[in-house]
Amino acid sequence: MTVFKASMKIFKRNWLLLSIYFLIFALMSLSMGIKAEDNANAAFETSNVKVSVINNDSSRYGESLENYLDKNTKLVDIVDSEEGIADALFYRYTEYIIRIPEGFGEKLEAGENVSIDKYQVAGSYSGVFMDNMINNYISGMKIYGADVPDINDTRVEIISEDKGENDKVYLFNFSAYSLMAIIILGVGALLATFNRADIRMRNLVSPVSGVRMSIIQIGACLFFMVIVWLLMTAAAVGIIGADNIQTADIYMIANTFIYAVVSLSIGFCIGTIIRSENGRTIATNVIALGFCFIGGVMIPVSMLGDSVKIIRSFTPTYWFTTANEALAGADNFTLGGLTEAWQAMAVEILFAVAFIAVGLAALRKRAD
């Protein structure tokens, strides 16, 4: 019991730093909830929507569509590249981007179906209205030509390349940063303290055996992990609303628990290898931010370059976000219907085993 109390004191000693990361998540989650509510209640005016048009068609039809959007929205120029599109949406320079393909006018004149690629800010209600505007205007061009006197309600296919996730998925994905940072710092501080040479020497002459002491430390770390996970889950449920929790959300909460276990294993590894407090703090920020950045938390993975897309699969955060996205898009919550999510969760568990193995190897080397 003395060892467990000492463990709790170590956690309490670092409460201020740990609270900062929790507040980051809580404030970001709260701002997302407020923004979603404002978007739902606000009157929509297309003239206030920031739209960007990448026109690769030289016909009058492409020019007509661009002029129509210019009159009814706020046109914003952006850099025509994958990075330029990603930056424009991420920093909210624009809310909605369409790319008019080459041959767009020829297909309309021939009466063929046309498709337009679109990119939009995640969770933006303006995208729905913009889809309808563009659908209606293109339908009018199919009837009247490039000069549209009126707009009909027939529809045309728009291929969506949504550059983000829905609010719930983004909320659970964003929890990865604070969850990992808090658990790594807390567990790392505990293990680093007990692994100090002077404390280790004192423990050798204590009446508590080394095996029992290790078991108590593991229990304290698990207790700390569960408490952090419960607090993060409570904050997420509070933002979403208990009445709005669906089956997919319950599975995502379970996936967050698996990710907490992964964070615990990383904290064990860091606490065993890095002894200095500053070193652990730096390592925690680098790992938590780095994993979240290339793993699809800060920026959706579809916006990242090819080289980053290769590296992302070597991070547990990527598999965490992959599982969440698979769960959010699932229609059948059976064992077979969630194959992609199960596979991603299994990979997360493998990462936890790998980090624990590295930590145990470091402990054994230090003992030798």
C-alpha positions as CSV (number, residue, x, y, z in Angstrom):
1,M,0.0,0.0,0.0
2,T,2.9,2.3,0.7
3,V,4.2,1.8,-2.8
4,F,0.8,2.6,-4.3
5,K,0.5,5.8,-2.2
6,A,4.0,6.9,-3.3
7,S,2.9,6.4,-6.9
8,M,-0.2,8.5,-6.4
9,K,2.0,11.3,-4.8
10,I,4.2,11.2,-7.9
11,F,1.2,11.7,-10.1
12,K,-0.1,14.5,-8.0
13,R,3.2,16.3,-8.1
14,N,2.8,16.5,-11.9
15,W,-0.8,17.5,-11.8
16,L,-0.3,21.0,-13.2
17,L,1.5,19.9,-16.4
18,L,-0.9,17.0,-16.9
19,S,-3.9,19.4,-16.5
20,I,-2.6,21.6,-19.3
21,Y,-2.9,18.8,-21.8
22,F,-6.4,17.9,-20.6
23,L,-7.5,21.6,-20.8
24,I,-6.2,21.7,-24.4
25,F,-8.5,18.8,-25.3
26,A,-11.4,20.2,-23.3
27,L,-11.2,23.7,-24.8
28,M,-10.8,22.4,-28.3
29,S,-13.7,20.0,-27.9
30,L,-15.9,22.8,-26.4
31,S,-15.0,25.1,-29.3
32,M,-16.0,22.4,-31.8
33,G,-19.3,21.9,-30.0
34,I,-20.1,25.7,-30.0
35,K,-19.1,26.0,-33.6
36,A,-21.3,23.1,-34.6
37,E,-24.3,24.6,-32.7
38,D,-23.7,28.0,-34.3
39,N,-23.5,26.5,-37.8
40,A,-26.8,24.6,-37.2
41,N,-28.7,27.7,-36.0
42,A,-27.2,30.4,-38.2
43,A,-29.0,31.6,-41.3
44,F,-27.1,30.5,-44.4
45,E,-26.2,33.0,-47.0
46,T,-24.3,31.8,-50.1
47,S,-22.8,35.2,-50.6
48,N,-20.7,34.8,-47.4
49,V,-19.3,31.4,-48.4
50,K,-15.6,31.5,-49.4
51,V,-15.3,29.4,-52.6
52,S,-12.3,28.6,-54.8
53,V,-12.6,27.5,-58.4
54,I,-9.8,25.7,-60.3
55,N,-10.9,25.9,-63.9
56,N,-9.1,23.5,-66.2
57,D,-11.7,23.9,-69.0
58,S,-11.4,26.5,-71.6
59,S,-15.0,26.4,-72.8
60,R,-17.8,28.9,-72.3
61,Y,-19.4,26.4,-69.9
62,G,-16.5,26.4,-67.4
63,E,-16.4,30.2,-67.6
64,S,-20.2,30.4,-67.1
65,L,-20.0,28.3,-63.9
66,E,-17.1,30.3,-62.6
67,N,-18.9,33.6,-63.2
68,Y,-22.1,32.3,-61.6
69,L,-20.1,31.4,-58.4
70,D,-18.4,34.8,-58.6
71,K,-21.7,36.5,-58.4
72,N,-23.2,34.4,-55.6
73,T,-20.2,33.6,-53.4
74,K,-16.9,35.1,-52.3
75,L,-14.3,33.7,-54.8
76,V,-10.9,33.2,-53.2
77,D,-7.7,32.4,-55.3
78,I,-5.6,29.5,-54.0
79,V,-2.5,27.7,-55.2
80,D,-3.4,24.8,-57.5
81,S,-1.5,22.0,-55.8
82,E,-2.2,19.3,-53.3
83,E,-0.3,21.3,-50.6
84,G,-2.0,24.5,-51.6
85,I,-5.5,23.0,-51.3
86,A,-4.6,21.4,-48.0
87,D,-3.3,24.7,-46.6
88,A,-6.2,26.7,-47.8
89,L,-8.8,24.4,-46.2
90,F,-6.7,23.9,-43.0
91,Y,-6.3,27.6,-42.4
92,R,-9.8,28.4,-43.5
93,Y,-8.8,30.6,-46.4
94,T,-11.6,29.0,-48.3
95,E,-14.5,26.7,-47.3
96,Y,-15.3,25.0,-50.6
97,I,-13.1,24.2,-53.6
98,I,-14.2,22.8,-57.0
99,R,-12.0,21.7,-59.9
100,I,-13.7,22.0,-63.3
101,P,-12.1,19.3,-65.4
102,E,-10.9,19.6,-69.0
103,G,-13.6,18.6,-71.5
104,F,-16.3,19.8,-69.1
105,G,-18.1,21.9,-71.7
106,E,-17.8,19.2,-74.5
107,K,-19.5,16.7,-72.3
108,L,-22.3,19.1,-71.5
109,E,-22.8,19.9,-75.2
110,A,-22.9,16.2,-76.0
111,G,-25.5,15.5,-73.3
112,E,-23.2,13.3,-71.3
113,N,-22.9,13.1,-67.5
114,V,-20.3,15.3,-66.0
115,S,-18.4,15.1,-62.7
116,I,-16.7,17.8,-60.7
117,D,-14.1,17.1,-57.9
118,K,-14.8,19.1,-54.7
119,Y,-12.9,19.7,-51.5
120,Q,-14.5,21.2,-48.4
121,V,-13.9,22.0,-44.8
122,A,-14.9,19.2,-42.4
123,G,-18.3,19.8,-40.7
124,S,-19.2,22.8,-42.8
125,Y,-22.9,23.1,-43.6
126,S,-22.1,25.4,-46.5
127,G,-20.9,22.3,-48.5
128,V,-24.5,21.0,-48.8
129,F,-25.8,24.3,-50.1
130,M,-22.9,24.7,-52.5
131,D,-23.6,21.2,-53.9
132,N,-27.2,22.1,-54.6
133,M,-26.2,25.4,-56.2
134,I,-23.7,23.8,-58.5
135,N,-26.0,20.9,-59.3
136,N,-28.9,23.2,-60.2
137,Y,-26.7,25.5,-62.4
138,I,-25.1,22.6,-64.3
139,S,-28.5,21.1,-64.8
140,G,-29.6,24.4,-66.3
141,M,-26.6,24.5,-68.6
142,K,-27.5,21.0,-69.9
143,I,-30.8,22.4,-71.0
144,Y,-30.1,26.1,-72.0
145,G,-26.4,26.0,-72.8
146,A,-23.7,28.2,-71.4
147,D,-26.1,31.1,-70.9
148,V,-28.6,29.9,-68.2
149,P,-31.8,32.0,-67.9
150,D,-33.3,29.8,-65.2
151,I,-32.3,26.9,-62.9
152,N,-34.0,23.6,-62.8
153,D,-33.9,21.0,-60.0
154,T,-32.4,18.1,-61.8
155,R,-29.1,16.8,-60.5
156,V,-25.7,16.0,-61.8
157,E,-23.1,13.8,-60.1
158,I,-20.4,15.5,-58.0
159,I,-17.6,13.3,-56.8
160,S,-16.8,14.2,-53.2
161,E,-13.2,14.4,-52.0
162,D,-14.0,15.5,-48.5
163,K,-10.9,16.9,-46.9
164,G,-11.8,16.1,-43.4
165,E,-14.0,14.1,-41.0
166,N,-17.3,14.6,-39.3
167,D,-17.4,16.4,-35.9
168,K,-17.6,13.2,-33.8
169,V,-14.7,11.5,-35.6
170,Y,-12.6,14.6,-35.4
171,L,-13.4,14.9,-31.7
172,F,-12.3,11.3,-30.9
173,N,-9.3,11.6,-33.2
174,F,-8.1,14.8,-31.5
175,S,-8.3,13.1,-28.1
176,A,-5.3,11.1,-29.2
177,Y,-2.9,14.0,-28.6
178,S,-3.9,14.9,-25.1
179,L,-4.5,11.3,-24.1
180,M,-1.0,10.2,-25.2
181,A,0.8,13.2,-23.8
182,I,-0.9,12.9,-20.3
183,I,-0.3,9.2,-20.0
184,I,3.3,9.2,-21.2
185,L,4.2,12.1,-18.9
186,G,2.5,10.5,-15.9
187,V,3.7,7.0,-16.3
188,G,7.2,8.2,-17.4
189,A,7.5,10.3,-14.2
190,L,6.5,7.4,-12.0
191,L,8.9,4.9,-13.6
192,A,11.7,7.3,-13.8
193,T,11.4,8.1,-10.1
194,F,11.4,4.5,-9.0
195,N,14.3,3.7,-11.4
196,R,16.5,6.4,-9.8
197,A,19.7,4.7,-8.4
198,D,19.2,6.0,-4.8
199,I,15.6,5.0,-4.6
200,R,16.3,1.6,-6.2
201,M,19.0,0.9,-3.6
202,R,16.5,1.8,-0.8
203,N,13.9,-0.5,-2.3
204,L,16.3,-3.4,-2.3
205,V,16.5,-3.4,1.5
206,S,12.7,-2.8,2.0
207,P,10.4,-5.6,3.3
208,V,8.5,-5.4,0.0
209,S,9.8,-7.9,-2.6
210,G,10.9,-6.6,-6.0
211,V,8.2,-8.6,-7.8
212,R,5.4,-7.3,-5.6
213,M,6.7,-3.8,-5.9
214,S,6.7,-4.1,-9.7
215,I,3.2,-5.4,-9.6
216,I,2.0,-2.5,-7.5
217,Q,3.7,0.0,-9.9
218,I,2.0,-1.7,-12.8
219,G,-1.3,-1.5,-11.0
220,A,-0.8,2.2,-10.3
221,C,0.0,2.9,-13.9
222,L,-3.1,1.1,-15.0
223,F,-5.2,3.0,-12.5
224,F,-3.8,6.3,-13.7
225,M,-4.4,5.3,-17.3
226,V,-8.0,4.3,-16.6
227,I,-8.7,7.6,-14.7
228,V,-7.3,9.7,-17.6
229,W,-9.3,7.7,-20.2
230,L,-12.5,8.1,-18.1
231,L,-11.9,11.9,-17.8
232,M,-11.3,12.2,-21.6
233,T,-14.3,10.1,-22.4
234,A,-16.5,12.1,-20.0
235,A,-15.4,15.3,-21.7
236,A,-16.1,13.9,-25.2
237,V,-19.5,12.6,-24.2
238,G,-20.3,15.9,-22.5
239,I,-19.6,17.7,-25.8
240,I,-21.5,15.2,-28.0
241,G,-24.4,14.9,-25.5
242,A,-25.4,11.6,-23.9
243,D,-28.6,11.5,-25.9
244,N,-26.6,11.7,-29.2
245,I,-24.3,8.7,-28.4
246,Q,-24.7,6.1,-31.1
247,T,-23.3,2.6,-31.6
248,A,-20.4,3.9,-33.6
249,D,-19.5,6.3,-30.8
250,I,-19.4,3.4,-28.2
251,Y,-17.0,1.5,-30.4
252,M,-14.9,4.6,-30.8
253,I,-14.8,5.0,-27.0
254,A,-13.5,1.4,-26.9
255,N,-10.9,2.2,-29.5
256,T,-9.8,5.1,-27.4
257,F,-9.2,2.7,-24.5
258,I,-7.0,0.6,-26.7
259,Y,-5.1,3.7,-27.7
260,A,-4.7,4.6,-24.0
261,V,-3.0,1.2,-23.5
262,V,-0.7,2.0,-26.4
263,S,0.1,5.3,-24.7
264,L,0.8,3.5,-21.5
265,S,3.3,1.2,-23.2
266,I,5.0,4.2,-24.8
267,G,5.2,5.9,-21.4
268,F,6.7,2.7,-19.9
269,C,9.3,2.7,-22.7
270,I,10.2,6.4,-22.3
271,G,10.2,6.2,-18.5
272,T,12.6,3.3,-18.6
273,I,15.0,4.8,-21.2
274,I,14.9,8.6,-20.4
275,R,15.8,9.6,-16.8
276,S,15.7,13.4,-17.0
277,E,12.4,15.2,-16.6
278,N,13.2,17.7,-19.4
279,G,14.2,14.9,-21.7
280,R,10.9,13.1,-21.1
281,T,8.9,16.3,-21.7
282,I,10.6,16.9,-25.0
283,A,10.3,13.3,-26.0
284,T,6.6,13.3,-25.1
285,N,5.8,16.5,-27.2
286,V,7.8,15.2,-30.2
287,I,6.1,11.8,-30.1
288,A,2.6,12.9,-29.4
289,L,2.7,15.8,-31.8
290,G,4.6,13.9,-34.5
291,F,2.3,10.8,-34.3
292,C,-0.8,13.0,-34.4
293,F,0.5,15.1,-37.3
294,I,1.3,12.3,-39.7
295,G,-1.3,10.0,-38.3
296,G,-4.3,12.0,-39.5
297,V,-5.3,13.9,-36.3
298,M,-4.0,17.5,-37.0
299,I,-4.3,17.1,-40.8
300,P,-6.4,14.4,-42.6
301,V,-4.2,11.8,-44.1
302,S,-5.6,12.4,-47.5
303,M,-3.9,15.8,-47.5
304,L,-0.4,14.5,-46.7
305,G,2.3,13.9,-49.3
306,D,3.2,10.4,-50.6
307,S,6.3,10.1,-48.5
308,V,4.4,10.9,-45.3
309,K,1.7,8.5,-46.3
310,I,4.3,5.7,-46.3
311,I,5.6,6.7,-42.8
312,R,2.1,7.1,-41.3
313,S,1.5,3.3,-41.2
314,F,4.4,3.0,-38.8
315,T,2.6,5.0,-36.1
316,P,-0.2,3.7,-33.8
317,T,-2.1,7.0,-34.2
318,Y,-2.7,6.3,-37.9
319,W,-4.3,3.0,-37.0
320,F,-6.3,4.7,-34.3
321,T,-7.8,7.2,-36.7
322,T,-8.3,4.5,-39.3
323,A,-10.3,2.5,-36.9
324,N,-12.4,5.6,-36.0
325,E,-13.1,6.4,-39.6
326,A,-14.1,2.8,-40.3
327,L,-16.4,2.8,-37.4
328,A,-18.0,6.1,-38.3
329,G,-18.7,4.9,-41.8
330,A,-19.9,1.4,-40.8
331,D,-23.5,0.4,-41.5
332,N,-23.3,-3.1,-40.1
333,F,-22.0,-3.4,-36.6
334,T,-21.4,-7.2,-36.7
335,L,-18.1,-9.1,-36.4
336,G,-17.8,-9.3,-40.2
337,G,-19.1,-5.8,-40.8
338,L,-16.3,-4.2,-38.8
339,T,-13.3,-6.1,-40.3
340,E,-11.3,-2.9,-41.2
341,A,-11.8,-1.5,-37.7
342,W,-10.9,-4.8,-36.0
343,Q,-7.7,-5.0,-38.1
344,A,-6.7,-1.5,-37.2
345,M,-7.3,-2.1,-33.5
346,A,-5.3,-5.3,-33.7
347,V,-2.3,-3.3,-35.1
348,E,-2.6,-0.8,-32.2
349,I,-2.3,-3.7,-29.8
350,L,0.8,-5.0,-31.6
351,F,2.3,-1.5,-31.2
352,A,1.6,-1.7,-27.4
353,V,3.3,-5.1,-27.3
354,A,6.3,-3.8,-29.2
355,F,6.9,-0.8,-27.0
356,I,6.6,-2.9,-23.8
357,A,9.2,-5.3,-25.3
358,V,11.5,-2.4,-25.9
359,G,11.0,-1.1,-22.4
360,L,11.6,-4.6,-20.9
361,A,14.8,-4.9,-22.9
362,A,16.0,-1.5,-21.6
363,L,15.3,-2.6,-18.0
364,R,17.2,-5.8,-18.4
365,K,20.2,-4.0,-20.0
366,R,20.2,-1.5,-17.1
367,A,20.0,-4.3,-14.5
368,D,23.0,-6.0,-16.1
